Amino acid sequence: MSVKELKNELKDRNISQSGNKEELIKKLEEYEIIDAEIINIRLITKIKNKTYKGYDRVRNTPIVALGVISILIIGTSGGAFLYSDEIKNFILGDDEYVLIDFDIEQSASYTQTLVNLGHPDWEGRLSGTIEEKNTAESIKYNFSEMDIPSTMEEFSVPMFVMGNQFELSTCKPGDVGDLIGGFSPCSVADANREITEFVHREDYVIQGYSGYTDTRYADYVEIIDLDRGDDSENWDSASDKIGLVWLREEGGDVAATESNTILFKRAQENQLLALILVNDKTNCADLIEGDCVPYFKSLDVEAFDNLPENIGLMMVSKSTGEYLSNEVINGESRVQVIIDVQNQGKETIYVPCGIIEGESEELIIFGAHHDTVYNGQGAVDNTAGAATVQEIARQFSLLLEEEGKPEHTIWFCTWGGEEEGLWGSSEWVKKHKANLEENLRIYINLDMNHVDVERNTGITIFGNNEKDIVDINNIIKEFKKQFPILYEKYSIDVRFIQSSDMPNNSDFAPFVNQINEEEYGNVVSCYGSGSSEYHTYLDTMERFNGESLAVSGIIYGSFAYHLAYN
């Protein structure tokens, strides 16, 4: 019996459920609850359950063998408890793993539907916007179409709001000596000026929780090169100016560039007007030959006592950064930076969930974030994951019709606010913490479970429960038998990771860090090869590989089926 089963026995008898497993067993023994009768009833119930594939084996078991089993069952109460799992295995044999179905075309349809809900210009579904709300409502509607009861929860969280005007451009003054009346360089009257305009999303991307900036040519604001932006650089020299920081990997004795959060705090401490980050380390030459494409990253707002509202934060491509260095810092050009963002308020994010009620309150929860970065469709990150959750939910709605209620209650949730700090999953876990601590069996996370066709490095599955990892590996063996082509095409790497070593970069983190789960690890997660287009304008349906979703969809869906129906 698990801790949760022990607690349920105590709860049914109005006995305190506090204490560790050993103490719970002792309480039950004191009240003479663990006896042959309970074990026998449970064993018979399991045998009668049609989902136990070993039932025929039990019916055909010789009478002598059944007699031995009966002796074992009616032994001492402690013995019956200690050996109940072994008895079940003896009767039923090894577990058999049934694979659920997965419709690739349907999952692709779910993906396309969500992509179509993106911003008319920027294509993304930024948290707290009408695009994110429409996304959540679409998912909830799909649950209803599956005849799965659903909920929609709303959370007010710190969020930035994008305006309508964004600009990064430079101007090389013309021959101002010929101008009449002393007009300033780069003004409209400067007929020979040379303007270079950079393209929003392609050449520069606004970063999460950026403040507002309006710097014009006439202001003649300098750009100060701060190299990697560490604390040894002369940040004071960039006060009331624009700082330029190069995002680079660790090299030799030089550390890698630090996070957006640390860099933005330094900009605040030194009163910069704006901070421009140059991508010189990620997706370089993968997408654009000889260049590195800018991408969106957020920052930890809780690290700030007061988030600066008048310091702009953007990332530019490597070629754009080099141009600014050559033409502005080391040349005669002037820069114009307009970032129309408000970062001082809160916005509403959404969490839709479909719920299949089980025979017990013990919970299996599937989750994926449905929001994307503002600057791209996010077909891979993470529309693919949200579509996979919906298709698994649809398959379980069909199983419900065929096989009846599962043993566990199953939730299918998608989260808003992931890209800005895991807000949706964190707030939801906080709200439901008591129920989760008592009843959560497993949280299954799907984030970028997509595998790129050209850069196929397969998928990685990891979890913090060794028994779950064993089950998943056994399911993969069955997957190999039934889907040999998919198995050969997409490598599957399975890892056990201690809870203390789990990363904090996706929606499984709140389920690890915010829940006091003592008995066993309660999380499994999946990453695919993703794509180099991650968080860029190039993460579109053109990169989408619907076939790859079937790998994690079948494996995780079958794992949940094994828990819920076996």
TIVOGU-105011 format. One record per residue (C-alpha): residue number from 1; x, y, z. Coordinates in Angstrom, 2 decimals. Example, Ala and Ser with C-alpha at 12.3 -4.5 7.8 and 13.67 -1.06 7.14 Angstrom:
% TIVOGU-105011
REC  num       xx       yy       zz
REC    1    12.30    -4.50     7.80
REC    2    13.67    -1.06     7.14
***
This chain:
% TIVOGU-105011
REC  num       xx       yy       zz
REC    1     0.00     0.00     0.00
REC    2     1.21     3.49    -0.81
REC    3     1.17     6.37     1.63
REC    4    -1.91     7.76    -0.08
REC    5    -3.73     4.43     0.24
REC    6    -2.77     4.22     3.90
REC    7    -4.06     7.74     4.47
REC    8    -7.32     6.89     2.70
REC    9    -7.81     3.90     5.04
REC   10    -7.25     6.16     8.04
REC   11    -9.44     8.90     6.62
REC   12   -12.33     6.46     6.08
REC   13   -12.14     5.58     9.77
REC   14   -11.75     9.15    11.06
REC   15    -8.21     8.47    12.25
REC   16    -5.44    11.09    12.07
REC   17    -3.44    10.81     8.83
REC   18    -0.29    12.57    10.07
REC   19     3.10    10.89    10.13
REC   20     5.41     9.01     7.81
REC   21     4.66     5.65     6.18
REC   22     5.93     3.61     9.13
REC   23     3.79     5.61    11.54
REC   24     0.71     5.25     9.33
REC   25     1.18     1.48     9.20
REC   26     1.50     1.37    12.98
REC   27    -1.76     3.31    13.38
REC   28    -3.55     0.87    11.12
REC   29    -2.08    -2.11    12.97
REC   30    -3.17    -0.66    16.30
REC   31    -6.70    -0.40    15.04
REC   32    -6.43    -3.88    13.50
REC   33    -7.30    -2.57    10.07
REC   34    -4.54    -4.23     8.08
REC   35    -5.87    -7.76     8.08
REC   36    -6.47   -10.54     5.63
REC   37    -9.97    -9.36     4.88
REC   38    -8.88    -5.99     3.45
REC   39    -6.05    -7.50     1.44
REC   40    -8.31   -10.25     0.16
REC   41   -11.05    -7.83    -0.91
REC   42    -8.57    -5.65    -2.77
REC   43    -6.95    -8.62    -4.44
REC   44   -10.28   -10.02    -5.63
REC   45   -11.29    -6.59    -6.92
REC   46    -8.08    -6.31    -8.91
REC   47    -8.51    -9.82   -10.31
REC   48   -12.06    -9.07   -11.42
REC   49   -11.01    -5.82   -13.08
REC   50   -11.07    -6.47   -16.80
REC   51    -8.05    -4.26   -17.40
REC   52    -5.78    -6.76   -15.66
REC   53    -4.58    -8.83   -18.55
REC   54    -3.65   -11.68   -16.23
REC   55    -7.28   -12.43   -15.33
REC   56    -7.45   -15.45   -17.61
REC   57    -4.29   -16.71   -15.98
REC   58    -6.01   -16.55   -12.58
REC   59    -9.09   -18.42   -13.81
REC   60    -6.89   -21.22   -15.10
REC   61    -4.61   -21.40   -12.07
REC   62    -4.57   -24.92   -10.58
REC   63    -6.54   -25.39    -7.35
REC   64    -3.35   -26.34    -5.46
REC   65    -1.71   -23.08    -6.44
REC   66    -4.77   -21.11    -5.42
REC   67    -4.67   -22.92    -2.11
REC   68    -1.09   -21.78    -1.56
REC   69    -2.11   -18.22    -2.41
REC   70    -5.00   -18.42     0.07
REC   71    -2.62   -19.53     2.82
REC   72    -0.38   -16.57     2.06
REC   73    -3.34   -14.18     2.09
REC   74    -4.80   -15.34     5.40
REC   75    -1.44   -15.28     7.16
REC   76    -0.55   -12.75     9.81
REC   77    -1.73    -9.20     9.16
REC   78     1.83    -7.92     8.83
REC   79     2.70   -10.70     6.41
REC   80    -0.37   -10.03     4.32
REC   81     0.65    -6.42     4.02
REC   82     4.29    -7.08     3.30
REC   83     3.67    -9.66     0.61
REC   84     0.48    -8.34    -1.03
REC   85     2.39    -6.94    -4.05
REC   86     4.32   -10.17    -4.48
REC   87     1.10   -12.18    -4.30
REC   88    -0.48   -10.00    -6.94
REC   89     2.53   -10.42    -9.21
REC   90     2.49   -14.19    -8.65
REC   91    -1.15   -14.36    -9.72
REC   92    -1.06   -11.83   -12.51
REC   93     2.46   -12.21   -13.82
REC   94     4.47    -9.29   -15.16
REC   95     2.68    -6.08   -16.17
REC   96     1.53    -5.87   -19.75
REC   97     1.71    -2.45   -21.35
REC   98    -1.09    -1.37   -23.64
REC   99    -0.35     1.52   -26.03
REC  100    -2.98     4.16   -26.63
REC  101    -3.78     5.50   -30.09
REC  102    -2.57     8.89   -31.32
REC  103    -3.92    10.70   -34.39
REC  104    -1.11    12.68   -36.02
REC  105    -3.43    14.60   -38.34
REC  106    -5.66    15.61   -35.44
REC  107    -2.71    16.90   -33.41
REC  108    -1.54    18.89   -36.44
REC  109    -5.02    20.36   -36.73
REC  110    -4.96    21.43   -33.08
REC  111    -1.57    23.06   -33.70
REC  112    -2.69    24.96   -36.77
REC  113    -5.85    26.17   -35.03
REC  114    -3.83    27.75   -32.22
REC  115    -1.25    29.25   -34.58
REC  116    -4.12    30.93   -36.46
REC  117    -5.06    32.76   -33.26
REC  118    -1.76    34.66   -33.17
REC  119    -1.24    38.43   -33.30
REC  120    -2.06    39.85   -36.76
REC  121     1.40    41.43   -37.12
REC  122     3.77    39.69   -34.71
REC  123     2.05    36.26   -34.90
REC  124     2.65    35.32   -31.25
REC  125     0.20    34.67   -28.41
REC  126     1.74    36.76   -25.63
REC  127     0.41    36.09   -22.13
REC  128    -2.19    38.54   -20.92
REC  129    -3.35    39.48   -24.43
REC  130    -6.57    38.77   -26.30
REC  131    -4.57    36.25   -28.35
REC  132    -3.72    34.22   -25.25
REC  133    -7.31    34.43   -23.99
REC  134    -8.65    33.19   -27.33
REC  135    -6.12    30.34   -27.21
REC  136    -7.29    29.23   -23.77
REC  137   -10.94    29.43   -24.81
REC  138   -10.23    27.37   -27.93
REC  139    -8.62    24.62   -25.85
REC  140   -11.49    24.64   -23.36
REC  141   -13.96    24.40   -26.24
REC  142   -12.11    21.37   -27.61
REC  143   -12.37    19.63   -24.23
REC  144   -16.13    20.23   -24.32
REC  145   -16.29    18.78   -27.84
REC  146   -14.62    15.65   -26.42
REC  147   -17.38    15.47   -23.76
REC  148   -14.79    16.15   -21.08
REC  149   -15.94    18.55   -18.33
REC  150   -13.66    21.58   -18.24
REC  151   -12.73    24.60   -16.16
REC  152   -11.15    27.96   -16.91
REC  153    -9.15    29.65   -14.17
REC  154    -7.79    33.18   -14.31
REC  155    -4.79    34.64   -12.52
REC  156    -3.63    38.25   -12.30
REC  157     0.16    38.37   -12.55
REC  158     2.88    40.97   -13.26
REC  159     3.04    41.35   -17.02
REC  160     4.39    43.75   -19.63
REC  161     2.11    45.23   -22.29
REC  162     3.37    45.83   -25.83
REC  163     2.44    49.11   -27.47
REC  164     2.31    49.93   -31.17
REC  165     5.51    51.81   -31.99
REC  166     8.92    50.15   -32.12
REC  167    11.97    51.40   -33.95
REC  168    15.70    50.82   -34.19
REC  169    17.42    52.91   -36.84
REC  170    20.57    54.90   -37.50
REC  171    21.21    58.12   -39.35
REC  172    24.47    59.31   -40.90
REC  173    24.24    63.11   -41.16
REC  174    24.47    64.74   -44.58
REC  175    26.28    67.92   -45.56
REC  176    24.79    70.11   -42.81
REC  177    27.07    73.00   -43.89
REC  178    24.73    73.68   -46.79
REC  179    21.65    73.75   -44.60
REC  180    19.85    77.05   -44.09
REC  181    19.01    78.31   -40.63
REC  182    21.18    75.90   -38.69
REC  183    18.94    72.84   -38.93
REC  184    20.25    69.92   -36.87
REC  185    21.90    66.90   -38.44
REC  186    19.52    64.06   -39.37
REC  187    16.47    66.36   -39.23
REC  188    14.03    66.38   -42.13
REC  189    15.92    69.35   -43.56
REC  190    19.11    67.28   -43.72
REC  191    18.46    66.21   -47.29
REC  192    21.63    64.13   -47.66
REC  193    21.25    62.11   -44.50
REC  194    21.52    58.32   -44.75
REC  195    18.86    56.39   -42.77
REC  196    19.22    52.69   -42.01
REC  197    16.10    51.07   -40.54
REC  198    16.22    47.67   -38.86
REC  199    13.31    45.24   -39.09
REC  200    11.38    44.47   -35.91
REC  201    11.44    40.72   -35.05
REC  202    14.06    39.96   -37.72
REC  203    16.84    42.37   -36.71
REC  204    15.74    43.17   -33.16
REC  205    13.37    41.71   -30.57
REC  206    12.04    43.40   -27.44
REC  207    12.92    41.46   -24.28
REC  208    10.54    40.46   -21.52
REC  209     9.61    43.23   -19.05
REC  210    11.50    45.88   -21.00
REC  211    10.69    49.43   -20.00
REC  212     9.76    52.38   -22.22
REC  213    12.38    54.25   -24.28
REC  214    12.10    57.14   -26.72
REC  215    15.56    58.20   -27.94
REC  216    15.67    60.33   -31.10
REC  217    18.44    61.37   -33.51
REC  218    18.24    64.90   -32.18
REC  219    19.14    63.66   -28.70
REC  220    22.49    62.44   -30.07
REC  221    22.73    59.66   -27.45
REC  222    25.94    57.67   -27.35
REC  223    26.18    53.87   -27.36
REC  224    28.77    52.46   -24.95
REC  225    30.26    49.03   -25.67
REC  226    30.22    47.03   -22.40
REC  227    31.63    43.84   -23.91
REC  228    30.07    40.87   -22.01
REC  229    28.55    43.19   -19.44
REC  230    30.11    41.68   -16.33
REC  231    30.66    43.76   -13.19
REC  232    34.25    44.51   -14.20
REC  233    33.04    46.67   -17.10
REC  234    32.68    50.42   -16.70
REC  235    28.89    50.59   -16.44
REC  236    29.14    54.11   -14.98
REC  237    30.30    55.36   -18.36
REC  238    26.94    54.30   -19.84
REC  239    24.86    56.40   -17.46
REC  240    22.20    58.37   -19.42
REC  241    23.44    56.53   -22.52
REC  242    22.71    53.23   -24.28
REC  243    24.70    50.14   -23.28
REC  244    25.71    47.45   -25.77
REC  245    26.37    43.96   -24.34
REC  246    27.55    40.97   -26.38
REC  247    25.92    37.63   -25.52
REC  248    28.74    35.10   -25.77
REC  249    29.59    31.65   -24.52
REC  250    32.30    30.92   -21.98
REC  251    35.72    31.00   -23.52
REC  252    39.10    30.39   -21.89
REC  253    39.25    32.36   -18.68
REC  254    36.25    34.49   -19.68
REC  255    32.83    33.60   -18.30
REC  256    29.70    33.45   -20.42
REC  257    27.47    36.52   -20.54
REC  258    25.12    36.63   -17.58
REC  259    21.32    36.53   -17.62
REC  260    18.90    39.25   -18.73
REC  261    17.94    39.71   -15.08
REC  262    21.48    40.48   -13.92
REC  263    22.24    42.72   -16.89
REC  264    19.00    44.68   -16.53
REC  265    19.67    45.23   -12.83
REC  266    23.07    46.69   -13.70
REC  267    21.40    48.95   -16.24
REC  268    19.02    50.11   -13.52
REC  269    21.78    50.68   -10.97
REC  270    23.71    52.80   -13.46
REC  271    20.70    54.65   -14.90
REC  272    21.06    53.68   -18.54
REC  273    18.49    54.87   -21.06
REC  274    18.43    51.49   -22.83
REC  275    20.30    48.22   -23.01
REC  276    20.93    46.48   -26.31
REC  277    22.00    42.82   -26.20
REC  278    23.81    41.38   -29.23
REC  279    23.25    37.71   -30.01
REC  280    26.69    36.26   -30.66
REC  281    26.20    32.74   -29.32
REC  282    22.81    31.19   -30.19
REC  283    21.53    29.80   -33.54
REC  284    24.56    31.36   -35.26
REC  285    24.67    30.30   -38.93
REC  286    21.90    27.75   -38.27
REC  287    19.14    29.98   -39.65
REC  288    20.85    32.81   -41.53
REC  289    24.27    32.19   -43.02
REC  290    26.90    34.27   -41.27
REC  291    24.49    35.72   -38.73
REC  292    22.80    35.06   -35.37
REC  293    19.05    35.79   -35.21
REC  294    17.70    37.72   -32.17
REC  295    15.34    35.86   -29.86
REC  296    13.05    36.60   -26.93
REC  297    14.06    36.00   -23.34
REC  298    12.36    37.14   -20.16
REC  299    13.73    38.04   -16.74
REC  300    12.88    37.38   -13.10
REC  301    10.74    40.32   -12.02
REC  302    10.81    39.13    -8.42
REC  303    14.55    39.89    -8.34
REC  304    13.77    43.62    -8.54
REC  305    12.56    45.81    -5.68
REC  306    11.19    48.16    -8.34
REC  307    11.24    47.16   -11.97
REC  308    12.63    50.12   -14.01
REC  309     9.93    51.52   -16.27
REC  310    12.07    53.85   -18.40
REC  311    14.92    51.58   -19.50
REC  312    14.40    49.79   -22.78
REC  313    15.68    46.24   -23.27
REC  314    16.12    44.64   -26.69
REC  315    18.21    41.97   -28.40
REC  316    19.63    42.44   -31.88
REC  317    21.18    40.10   -34.42
REC  318    24.94    39.79   -34.57
REC  319    25.08    41.71   -37.87
REC  320    22.98    44.51   -36.40
REC  321    25.25    44.71   -33.34
REC  322    28.31    44.89   -35.57
REC  323    26.69    47.65   -37.63
REC  324    25.92    49.68   -34.48
REC  325    29.49    49.22   -33.31
REC  326    31.00    50.28   -36.62
REC  327    28.63    53.09   -37.59
REC  328    27.57    54.58   -34.24
REC  329    30.22    53.76   -31.64
REC  330    33.15    54.04   -34.05
REC  331    31.48    56.10   -36.77
REC  332    29.47    59.28   -37.34
REC  333    25.95    57.84   -37.30
REC  334    23.32    58.55   -34.66
REC  335    20.86    56.04   -33.23
REC  336    17.10    56.19   -32.72
REC  337    15.51    53.72   -30.32
REC  338    11.78    53.63   -29.59
REC  339    10.44    50.85   -27.35
REC  340     6.76    51.22   -26.50
REC  341     6.25    48.88   -23.54
REC  342     4.54    49.29   -20.19
REC  343     5.91    46.99   -17.48
REC  344     4.37    48.28   -14.24
REC  345     1.00    46.56   -14.17
REC  346    -0.70    43.18   -13.99
REC  347    -2.59    41.27   -16.63
REC  348    -4.87    38.24   -16.59
REC  349    -3.55    34.89   -17.78
REC  350    -5.59    31.72   -18.29
REC  351    -5.48    28.03   -17.38
REC  352    -8.07    25.77   -19.06
REC  353    -8.34    22.18   -17.80
REC  354   -10.30    19.16   -18.98
REC  355   -11.16    16.69   -16.22
REC  356   -11.94    12.97   -16.40
REC  357   -13.22    11.89   -13.00
REC  358   -11.82     8.59   -11.75
REC  359   -12.83     6.13    -9.08
REC  360   -10.43     7.84    -6.69
REC  361    -9.23    11.40    -6.07
REC  362    -5.64    10.45    -6.86
REC  363    -4.47    12.69    -9.69
REC  364    -2.66    12.29   -12.97
REC  365    -2.10    15.71   -14.54
REC  366    -0.97    16.42   -18.11
REC  367     0.31    19.92   -18.77
REC  368     1.80    22.13   -21.49
REC  369     2.02    25.90   -21.87
REC  370    -0.21    27.39   -24.54
REC  371     1.32    30.88   -24.60
REC  372     4.17    31.78   -26.95
REC  373     6.71    34.57   -27.23
REC  374     5.18    37.70   -28.76
REC  375     7.47    37.72   -31.80
REC  376     6.60    34.43   -33.52
REC  377     4.00    31.74   -34.09
REC  378     5.63    29.40   -31.61
REC  379     4.57    26.36   -33.61
REC  380     7.25    24.31   -31.84
REC  381     7.41    26.23   -28.55
REC  382     4.93    25.30   -27.39
REC  383     1.91    24.98   -29.63
REC  384     3.13    21.46   -30.35
REC  385     2.97    20.56   -26.65
REC  386    -0.48    22.08   -26.18
REC  387    -1.72    20.14   -29.23
REC  388    -0.24    16.89   -27.85
REC  389    -2.08    17.34   -24.54
REC  390    -5.35    17.89   -26.43
REC  391    -4.88    14.77   -28.56
REC  392    -4.04    12.64   -25.50
REC  393    -7.18    14.03   -23.83
REC  394    -9.25    13.07   -26.88
REC  395    -7.88     9.53   -26.76
REC  396    -8.78     9.23   -23.08
REC  397   -12.30    10.48   -23.78
REC  398   -12.65     7.54   -26.19
REC  399   -11.20     5.16   -23.61
REC  400   -13.74     6.44   -21.10
REC  401   -16.54     5.35   -23.43
REC  402   -14.97     1.95   -24.04
REC  403   -13.62     1.02   -20.61
REC  404   -15.44     3.23   -18.13
REC  405   -13.97     5.31   -15.36
REC  406   -10.23     5.10   -14.73
REC  407    -8.95     4.42   -11.23
REC  408    -7.26     7.85   -11.10
REC  409    -8.77    11.23   -11.87
REC  410    -7.01    12.72   -14.91
REC  411    -6.58    16.45   -15.55
REC  412    -5.47    17.93   -18.89
REC  413    -4.29    21.51   -18.34
REC  414    -2.54    24.14   -20.42
REC  415    -0.77    27.09   -18.86
REC  416    -0.54    30.77   -19.72
REC  417     2.38    32.89   -18.61
REC  418     5.13    30.30   -19.04
REC  419     7.42    32.39   -21.20
REC  420     7.49    35.21   -18.65
REC  421     8.20    33.12   -15.55
REC  422     6.00    29.96   -15.27
REC  423     3.19    32.14   -13.95
REC  424     0.23    29.95   -14.91
REC  425     1.52    26.67   -13.50
REC  426     2.97    28.38   -10.40
REC  427    -0.26    30.19    -9.52
REC  428    -2.36    27.10   -10.24
REC  429    -0.17    24.89    -8.04
REC  430    -0.30    27.50    -5.29
REC  431    -4.12    27.58    -5.47
REC  432    -4.51    23.78    -5.49
REC  433    -1.58    22.97    -3.20
REC  434    -3.56    21.16    -0.48
REC  435    -5.26    18.86    -2.97
REC  436    -2.01    18.23    -4.84
REC  437    -0.06    17.36    -1.71
REC  438    -2.73    14.86    -0.72
REC  439    -3.63    13.37    -4.09
REC  440    -1.06    14.05    -6.82
REC  441     0.29    10.83    -8.30
REC  442     2.14    12.28   -11.29
REC  443     2.46    15.47   -13.32
REC  444     3.36    14.87   -16.98
REC  445     4.86    17.86   -18.79
REC  446     5.08    18.37   -22.55
REC  447     7.22    21.33   -23.58
REC  448     8.82    21.42   -27.03
REC  449     8.31    17.66   -27.33
REC  450     8.65    18.27   -31.07
REC  451    11.52    16.82   -33.10
REC  452    12.95    18.84   -35.96
REC  453    13.20    16.92   -39.24
REC  454    16.56    18.30   -40.32
REC  455    18.19    18.51   -36.90
REC  456    16.79    15.27   -35.51
REC  457    18.31    14.52   -32.12
REC  458    15.26    12.64   -30.83
REC  459    13.46    13.25   -27.55
REC  460    14.55    13.24   -23.93
REC  461    12.26    11.90   -21.21
REC  462    13.18    12.46   -17.60
REC  463    11.51    11.96   -14.24
REC  464    12.21    11.87   -10.52
REC  465    10.62     8.48    -9.74
REC  466    12.73     5.41   -10.48
REC  467     9.70     3.09   -10.70
REC  468     8.04     5.42   -13.22
REC  469    11.21     5.41   -15.31
REC  470    11.13     1.59   -15.29
REC  471     7.51     1.64   -16.50
REC  472     8.31     4.17   -19.21
REC  473    11.24     2.09   -20.43
REC  474     8.97    -0.96   -20.61
REC  475     6.41     1.06   -22.56
REC  476     9.17     2.12   -24.94
REC  477     9.99    -1.56   -25.51
REC  478     6.39    -2.13   -26.53
REC  479     6.51     1.04   -28.64
REC  480     9.53    -0.39   -30.46
REC  481     7.57    -3.57   -31.27
REC  482     4.47    -1.77   -32.54
REC  483     6.08     1.26   -34.18
REC  484     9.52     0.11   -35.36
REC  485     9.83     2.84   -38.00
REC  486     9.08     5.66   -35.56
REC  487    11.35     4.06   -32.98
REC  488    14.25     3.89   -35.41
REC  489    13.64     7.38   -36.76
REC  490    13.46     9.20   -33.41
REC  491    15.92     8.25   -30.70
REC  492    14.53     8.21   -27.14
REC  493    16.75     9.10   -24.19
REC  494    15.27     8.27   -20.76
REC  495    16.82     9.63   -17.59
REC  496    16.16     9.42   -13.87
REC  497    16.91    12.74   -12.14
REC  498    16.74    13.38    -8.41
REC  499    14.19    16.04    -7.46
REC  500    16.97    18.23    -6.11
REC  501    18.71    18.11    -9.50
REC  502    15.66    18.80   -11.65
REC  503    15.95    21.96   -13.78
REC  504    13.56    24.88   -13.28
REC  505    12.99    25.88   -16.88
REC  506     9.48    24.61   -17.57
REC  507     6.07    24.08   -15.99
REC  508     7.06    20.93   -14.09
REC  509     9.18    23.08   -11.73
REC  510     6.27    24.26    -9.50
REC  511     5.14    20.64    -9.12
REC  512     8.63    19.76    -7.84
REC  513     9.42    22.86    -5.79
REC  514     6.06    23.94    -4.38
REC  515     4.62    20.59    -3.31
REC  516     5.71    18.67    -0.24
REC  517     5.71    15.17    -1.75
REC  518     7.62    12.79     0.50
REC  519     6.76     9.34    -0.80
REC  520     8.08     9.43    -4.35
REC  521     8.99    11.78    -7.14
REC  522     5.92    13.14    -8.85
REC  523     7.07    14.54   -12.19
REC  524     8.02    13.33   -15.65
REC  525     8.81    15.68   -18.51
REC  526     9.72    15.54   -22.18
REC  527    11.86    17.69   -24.44
REC  528    12.33    17.13   -28.13
REC  529    15.11    18.38   -30.33
REC  530    13.03    21.52   -30.60
REC  531    14.53    23.74   -33.25
REC  532    17.09    26.47   -33.66
REC  533    14.11    28.71   -34.47
REC  534    13.30    28.69   -30.73
REC  535    11.85    32.07   -29.62
REC  536    12.44    33.65   -33.04
REC  537    10.15    34.80   -35.84
REC  538    11.13    31.63   -37.72
REC  539     9.33    29.23   -35.35
REC  540     6.46    28.69   -37.79
REC  541     4.32    25.87   -39.13
REC  542     6.85    25.47   -41.93
REC  543     9.13    23.85   -39.33
REC  544     6.33    21.76   -37.78
REC  545     6.76    17.98   -37.80
REC  546     3.47    16.47   -36.64
REC  547     4.72    12.91   -36.86
REC  548     7.23    13.53   -34.08
REC  549     4.48    14.35   -31.55
REC  550     3.26    10.77   -31.75
REC  551     6.39     9.51   -30.00
REC  552     5.89    11.35   -26.70
REC  553     2.11    11.33   -27.14
REC  554     1.90     7.54   -27.31
REC  555     4.53     6.91   -24.63
REC  556     3.15     9.39   -22.10
REC  557    -0.47     8.55   -22.89
REC  558     0.25     4.84   -22.46
REC  559     2.10     5.52   -19.20
REC  560    -0.96     7.35   -17.87
REC  561    -3.19     4.51   -19.11
REC  562    -1.00     2.01   -17.27
REC  563    -1.39     3.99   -14.04
REC  564    -5.07     4.83   -14.43
REC  565    -6.48     1.56   -15.75
REC  566    -4.11    -1.09   -14.43
***
